[in-house]
């Protein structure tokens, strides 16, 4: 007997036209993404310098406040290395450090020694526990709070003239009497002025008021100009991991115990961590989205006719290779129950019900088979010989039902 069996076909049988139809969508999407990325990079390459960069015109840049300071007669010098920044420090200079936490312990000590000798002003943006203890001994950085509009609530002229300002972030505490705190959040100031013998240092818990898109809100511009424009020269220091002055920490200077406390994660900017988390979430959502599209296999007509016996023998070989005697026995018993049920008038829904099928078979064959339950619904055979014996018994039972 020859039979055409419908089975799922492999992807190897696809024609080139079918393969192109399946892949052209993703290829087109990839081409659009590449084109858009190149276009955006070329359009914005002249304005992109980084967060808090006075040369950057994007929303997180600070070109607006730099231009405003220049209009007030303040010169702005951008420094990307510690050596360049400390070389410009003087009594008529304000030093702005945008990311103090990126400085290594040796850089922090060098910066503190330089600013202590000068009579200028130092402004530290969002200085946290990794840096504030070294740069300003006796001052503690407490937990962050969300940025909000806060009133000055202090006697500092710059803060009182600015009025309400958008600030927050780190809060600071100090036991020294030579400090003045403003813009408190939950009882602790987010702006702390520390006076010393040769100048002063300003701690600002959040840099948000210096961003281009926030400078025009509330009294942000007023406070920024007064804090950064108190001297005729402003050194805008942008710390980075590319600063070659930090390489000295990797050689000597092993006596510093704080160096070992900075892990690799501490040196990664927060933006990269958030970006990695978002990419991981996107990958999980994409996997869930694609998984929901998986459904049952679609049967297709084979291009050739195969014998039913060959299909049966192939499946039997698979069962034997995996020692799946339980599956083989279940298949034999299920087929036998289905065939004899039609012969004795049992409904299809009761074919696999022992309570219905066994009494009907017993009434048909009599006492020839004493244990029909074990034969039709029993356990799996223990070895191949037992499986062959079970097949013989099922054939005998089916013949007796047909001839009775």
N, C-alpha and C positions, 0 to 999 in steps of 0.2 A: 504494500500500500504506500502511496506517495501522498504527502501532505505538505501544504505551504504553511509554515509556521511564522507568525508575526512576533518579532522580538525587537527590542530597541536596537537601532543601528548606531554605529560608532561615528565619531566626527570625521574619521578618515574617509568616509564615503561622500563628504561634501564636495561640491563642485567649486571651482575658483570663484564663480559668481556668487555662490552662497557664502563663501568665506569673506568675500569683500563686503557683502551686505551686512554681515555680522560685525565686522571690525571698522567699518567706515565711520560709525557714530563716535566711538571712543577716540579714533584718530583725529576726527574733525574737532572734537572738544579739546584735545591736547594741543592742536594747532592754534585754536583760538586763545587758549591760556598762555601759550608761549608768545603769541603776537601781542596780547594785551600786556604781559609782563615787560616785554622789551619796549613797548610804546610808553608805558608809565615810567619805566626807569629812565628813558631818554628825555621825557618831558620834565621830570622832577629832579634830574641829576644836578642841576644848577642850584637848587634850593635846599636839598637834603643834606644836612650836616649832622643831625642827631638831636637828642632830647636836651633841652636847656642850652643849646648852642646859640650864641648871639648872631651867628651868620645864617641861621635857619629861619625860613618864613612859614614853615608848616605850623599846625596848631600847637604842637608841643615844643616848638622852638622858642627863642627869646630875642628875635631880631627887633621886635617892637620896643621892648624896654631899652635895648642898646641904642636904638635911634633916638629914643626919648632922652636918654642921658647925654648923647652927643649934642642934642639941641640945647641942653642946659650947660654946655661947655665942658663936659666930662669926657676925657679920652678913654677909649676902651681898647685894651690889649688882650687878645686871646692867647692863652698859654695851654699847651697840651702836655707839658712835662713839668715835673716838680722843679727841676733846675731852672727852667725858664721863669716859672712863677716866682720862686724865691729871689731870683736876681732882680725882679722889678719892685720888690717890696720896699717901702720907705714911709716916712712920716706923712707924706702927702698922697698916700696910696690906700685904696680899699682893695683888699684881696677877697674875691668871691670863690669859694670852693663848692662846686656843684654836687659832688658825690664823695664826701669824706670817707664813707665806709669802704670805698674801693682802694684806699691807701693802705699799704702794708705797714706793719708796726714801725719799721725803720723810717719810712716816709712820714708817718705821723709825728715821730719824735723830731725829725728834722724840720718839719713845718712848724711845730710848736716852738722850737728854739729860735727859728727865724722871726716869727711873729712877736715873740716875747721881747726881742731886741729892738723892734721897730716901734714907732709911735703911731702907726696907722690903725686902720680898722680891718678886722677879719670877719667875714660873713660865712657861716657854715650852713649849708642847706641839708635838711633831713639827716643830721648826724645822729646815728643810732648807737647802741651799746658797743659795737666793735670799734668805734673811733672816739666817742665823746670822752671816755675816761682818760685817754692819753692826751688828747688835744686840750682838754679843760679838766684837770684833776679837781675832784670835789663836786663835779656836776654829774647827775645821773639822768639817763634817758629812759623814760617810762614808756609803757605800751602805746601803740598808735591809736588814734581816733580818726573817724572820717572827717574829710574837709567840710567845713561849714562856715557860714558868715558869723563872725564873732566880734563883739565890741572890744575896744582896747582895755578898759578897766585898769589903767595905770597912768603914771605921771610922765611917761616918756613923750617929749614933744612930737616926735615923728609919728608915734602911734595916735596921739590925740588929734593931730592935724589930719591924719588919714581917715579916722573914724572906723566904721565897720569894715572888716577885711575878710576875704575868703582864705582861711588858713585852717590848720589842724595837724594831722600827722603825729610826729613824736611830741611828747610833753616832757618838760624838764624840771628837775628839782635840784636845789643846792642849799647847803647850810651856810654859805658865805653871805656876809652882809653887803658885799660889793656887787650885788646882782639886782636886776630889775626885770620883773616878769610882766608880760602883756598878753592879751588875747587868751585868757584862761579857758581850758576845756576840762570840765569835770574837776575843777579845783586846782589844776596845774597849768602853768603858762605854756603856750606853744611858741612864744617868742621870748628869749631870755638874753638880756644884755649883761655881759660880764666885763666890768672895768678892771684894768690892771695898771701897773705903774707907767707903762708906755703904750697907751692906746686902749682899745676895747675890742671885744669879740661879741658878735651877734649870732645866736643860735635860732634858726628858723625851722620849725618842725616839719613844714611842707613847702615844696618849691612851686606849688600850683599857681600862686599869684604872679609868677614871672612868665608863665606860658602866654604865647601870643593870643590865644582865644579867651584868656581870662583877665588879661591886663586891664581891660576897660570896665570890669565889674567892680562895683562898690568902691572902696578906697584903695584897691590894689596898686594902681599906678602911682598914687601919691606916696604910699609906704615904700614901694620899690625905689622910687627916685630919691627919697630922703635917706634910706638905708645905704644905697649904693652910690649916691652922689654927694656924700658928705666931704669927700676929698676930690681934688681935681683929676686924679687918675684912678682908673679902675682896671685891675688885673682879673680877667675872667678865666679861672683855672678849671679845665675839664679833665679830671683824672680818668685814666683808662688803664687797662691791663697791658697795653702796648708801650707804656712808659718804660724806657730802658733803665731808669733809675731804680725800678723795683726789682731788677734782676739781681742786685747785690744781696737781697734777702735770701736768695736760693743758695748762696755760697756760704760765707761766714755768718757771723751774728747768730750762732746757734744758742747763745745763752738766753735769748729772749724767749720766755715761756709762752708769750702771747702768740708767737708765730705758729706754734703747733696747734693752737686752738682754732685757726681758720681753716675750714675744710674747703674742698673743691666747690661744693654747693654755695658757699659764702661768696665765692668770686664770680659766680654766674649772675648777671643782672636779672632782676625780677621779670623783665619782659620776656626773656628767653624761657624761663620756667613756665610762665603762663602760656606762652606759645606752644611749648611741648605738651602741656596738659590739654590745650584745645585741639591739637593735632591728634592726640591719643583718643579724645572723645569723638572726634570726627571719624576716625578709623573704626571705632566700635559701632557708631551709628551706621556707617556705610556697610559694615558686615551684617548688621541686623537687617538693613534694608535689602541687601542682596539675598540674605537667607530666606526672607519671606517670599521671594519670587520662586524659590525651588518648589516644584510640585511633583506629581507622579510622573514616571517615565512615559513617554509617548511612543506607542507602537507604530511601526511603519512596515509596509510590505517589503519583504526581502526581494532582491532582484533575481534570486534563484530559488528553485524548489528543492527542499530537502526531505528525506524520508523521516517519517514519524519515529521509526525505530532508532534512527541515528540520534535524534533529539533525546529519546529516552535513555539510550546507552550513554550519551554524553553526560546527562544529569546523574545517572547512576555512578559513573566514574567519579564525578565530583563528590558525591555523597561518600563513596568508598575512600577517596583520598583524605577526607576530613573526618572519617570514622563517624559519620552522622547517621548511625543506625536508627536513632530515635526519629529523625525526620523521614527516613525511608519507610520505617514501620508505620508512622502516622499517614504517609501518603498511600500506602497499600491498604490500610484499614479504612481510610476515608473513601477511597475509590470503591472498595468492596461494599461498604455500607450504602453508598449511593446507588450502586447497581441493584443490589438485592432489595432495597427499599421500593424501587419501582416495580419489582416482580411480585411483592407481597402486598402492595397497596398502601404503604406508609407514606404520609405526606412529606414533601421536601423539608418542611421546617422541623420535623421530628426525626430526620435521618440520623442525627448525631446525639439523640436522647436515649440513653440506655433504658429508661423506664418504659419507653414506647416501642423501641425497635426489638429488644431482646424477647419480650413475650410473643411478638408477631412472628419472629424467626423460629422460636421454639414450637409454636403451633404448626408451623409449616414443615419442619424437618423432624419433629418428634424428639425422641430421646437419643438420637444418634450422636449429638454433641452435648455433653454434660455441662461444659463450662463455656457458654457462648460469651459471657461478659469478659472473661480473660482473653478470648480470641479476638473479639471486636473492639474492646476498650481497655485491654491490658497494658502492662508496662512495656518499655522498650526492650528488645532482645539484648542479651548480654554479649553475644559474639556473632560472627557472620553465619555460622552454622544455624544458630537459633533464628536468625533473620530468614534464611532460606526455608527452614522448617515452617515458620509462620506464613510465608508466602504460599507454600504447598497447602497448608491447612485452609487458608482463605480461598484458594482455588477450589478445593474439595467442597467447602461449604457452599460456594456460589453454584457449583454444578448440581449439588443436591437440591438447592432451592429451585433451580431451573427445571429439574426433572421431576420434582415432587408434585 
